[in-house]
């Protein structure tokens, strides 16, 4: 299915918050950065506030906090402003910690942290105070921000200019951090990707200029979706080194939740406790929410611990314990509560059955349906957690055998968060399209959930599937259409998988999913056009844009079903032809990119990936056309690509890739891959 004009334009609205982002080409020509007002679109004047003039600081960054969560996030936000101002200009803008003072007894009821960038001669007053000594911050500096954020959603923020000052504040500490990154983006910084080693320093763009000025601003932003996530899930290429880099990118792109498995499918490999020490401080200084748990009742009610004493709790042939046994449910709940009590940083717990869950007959016999049985267990768990660990949310997943809402007698508590997972949806058309019955089925189910469940409902989406096995199946147009639609159905959250191993391949997917989660009114096509020009340069932009259209059309057609339409010779032949065409576009784009530039670096890797996509697709093509010689050549070429580029950010080696050219790959015989990435 081709991307139609309707898909490009439907459900897209002109973005108000960033009408004009500074373009890479114009930045190179400027001698200073000037920040324009969002609404006015005016250019800088002689009265602009100088953060830096000709390589010398003319400002001071003052942060303050009365937050019950402590000072970590606003102090980190101030440090980020200082760091990037230094990267831009070479100047070191000083930081001071502030204390709010009020002569009139005024208070701030909507904000508990903020940053004031004081410029010009007024900055000198605060620079006289030695570093390490608190400075007094008049509370009325933040009165306008407080008014703007009164009643605002969680994570909202404002940026305002007040005299010679730039005032940044959030409705919570995380919002204050977001305001700092928003200001930096308006200064021309672009946060394309996490600073993974595979990017070799090409994950962001920071302009290099001697002066930084800021014109009048009056900005307020609120998130469209409450829950904006990244899932670690199978976690093949996640390591203790790249997880903090992922968190860094998440905050810069206004995501707020990292979902990390307690113990992915109970293998003891992708396990939260293994990297808890590294994760907690990185989460804390950004104010990000940790979500843990995932597939596996058996990670808590472990047969190895309980089966000898209670064999009746476990029914042979079923991977879900006997949920009709009250003692077994109580033991499960006690294990979860103990786990969460020992890990107070976990704020959302995913209480999910095993993947591909099989439920013993007693579940239906007692509760009437699997959906009812699941809800009964979750509600009991929620009661215990609410009583003993207030503030912790329990999440249930609407998925496969338990995707239907339970009957009214077993309705989920509204305090429970529901994640709806349309596992075998089609990407060939938007979820609301008329052609694919699976999509219609899921939309009807979402509407059913919304009519029967009053709590928060989020979408566990598959815009980056493991079954894509690192093919360049990116779909910014589809994402741009669906996220606003999901919100219109009452959806309040979105999350997708992430793997550092192929992040570069899916860079635009990760970006657009984050951007649309924050602002569903974002004009997707304008965002993609700006991204392509800034990321790859004007000379390469047309060919990269053509490449993106080709691979989106190709991927959505090939994966009109969960594991791809690899049994259809026409679909496979079309994909092969299209990937060859996409390679031509990338080759032309690379030829127009400046030598040794960031765009040349990214394009080279995308070329490596498209070569992999061609040979991988030819495995099926030559199998279907019964050409064993060419088939073996395609398998060898695919294996060579994986072996050569598994650390280049374009291919995640996993059982999904191995099965394409080797076959017989299972979870148990591919565990060595985890060590491969962790020991690299």
RAHUSUL-V752065 format. One line per field, one symbol per residue. ss: DSSP state (A for helix, B for strand, O for the rest). phi: phi as a letter, one per 20 degrees, with the letter a starting at -180 (. if undefined). psi: psi as a letter, one per 20 degrees, with the letter a starting at -180 (. if undefined). Layout:
# RAHUSUL-V752065
ss->???
phi->???
psi->???
This chain:
# RAHUSUL-V752065
ss->OOOOAAAAAOOOOOOOOOOOOOOAAAAAAOOBBBBOOOOOOOOOOOOOBBBBBOOBBOBBBBBBBOOOOOOAAAAAAAAAAAAAAAAAAOOOOBBBBBBBBOOOOOOOOOOOBBBBBBBOAAAAAAAOOOOOOOBBBBAAAAAAAAAAAOOOOOOOBBBBBBOOBBBBBBOOAAAAAAAAAAAAAAOOOBBOOOOOAAAOOOOBBOOOOOBBBBOOOBBBBOOOOOBBBBBOOOOOOOOAAAAAAAAAAAAAOOOOBBBBBOBAAAOOOOBAAAAAAAAAAAAAAAOOBBBBBBBOAAAOOOAAAAOOOOAAAOOOOOOOOOOOOAAAAAAAAAAAAAAAAOOOOBBBBBBBOOOOOOOOAAAAAAAOOAAAAAAAAAAAAAAAAAAAOOOOBBBBBBOAAAOOOOOAAAOOOOOOBBBBOOOOOOOOOOOOOOOOAAAAAAAAAAAAAAAAOOOOBBBBOOOOOAAAOOOOOOOAAAAAAAAAAAAAOOOOBBBBBOOAAAOOOOAAAAAAAAAAAAOOOOOAAAAAAAAAAAAAOAAAAAAAAAAAAAAAAAAAAAOOOOOOOOOOAAAAAAAAAAAAAAAAAAAAAAAAOOOOOAAAAAAAAAAAAAAAAAAAAAAAAAAAOOOAAAAAAAAAAAAAAAAAAOOOOOOOOOAAAAAAAOOOOOOAAAOAAAAAAAOO
phi->.ffeffffdfldcffefcfcefegffffefebeceeffefmeefcfefeefcclndfcbceddbbdffenegffffgfffffffffffdnedefdcedcfccfdnfcdedccaacdeedmfffggeffeggndfdedgffgdffffffefmffgnfbcccdcmedddcbcfbfffffgffffffffeofcdfbfefgfelndecdcfdbfccccefcbdcccffdfdcdcdflfmgdfcfeefffffgfgffdmeccddcfgagklemdecgffcgfffgfffffdmfeedcoofpgffdeegfedffecfffcdgncedfffeeffffffffffffffffecfffdcdeedfgflfddfgffffednafgfffffffffffgffffdcgoeeedddealfceffffgfdgfgfffeddedegdfdefbggefeedgfffgffffgffgfedceefcddeecfcefffkmffedbfffffeefffgffenfdbbbcfbcggcgfgdgfffffffffffbfegffffffffgffffdnffdffffffgfffffgfffffdebgdneeedfffffffffffffffgfffffffeegfmeffffffgfffgffffffffffgfgfffelcfffffffffffffffffdfddncbefaffffffddmmfcgfecfffgfgffef
psi->pqprhhhhhqkpqpphhmgoqpqghhhhiqiqpppqpgghkqrqrijqpogpoljppkrpopqrpjqiiajgghhhgghgggghhghgiiqopqqqpqppqphjjqroiiqjqrppoprbhhhhghihpqpipqqpophihjhgggghjpjqrpjrrqpqpocjqpppqrirhhhgghhghgghhijiqpmgrqlqhhiljkirpoqoqhqpqpapqnppqqqgqhoorppgdhkgjprhgighhghghgghjkqippoppgnpklijfnpghhkghhgghhggiikqppprcapmhiignphhhihghmhiipppipiprniiohhgggggghggggghhimiipipponqrqqlpppqhhghhgihrggggghggghgggggghhhmpippppqpopdilhqqrrhhkpqqiipppopomgkrpjhrqhjrihohgggghghgghgghiipiapprpnrlinqhiiljqmnqmhggghhhghgghhijpjqpqrqpphhkghhkghghghggghhgniipoghhggggggghhiqhhigghgggghgghgggghghljrgjqmiiohgggggggghhhghggghggghhiqqpjrghhgghghhghhhgghghghhghghghjlnhghghgggghggggghhjijjjipoprhhghhhigrjprghjjhhhghghhj.
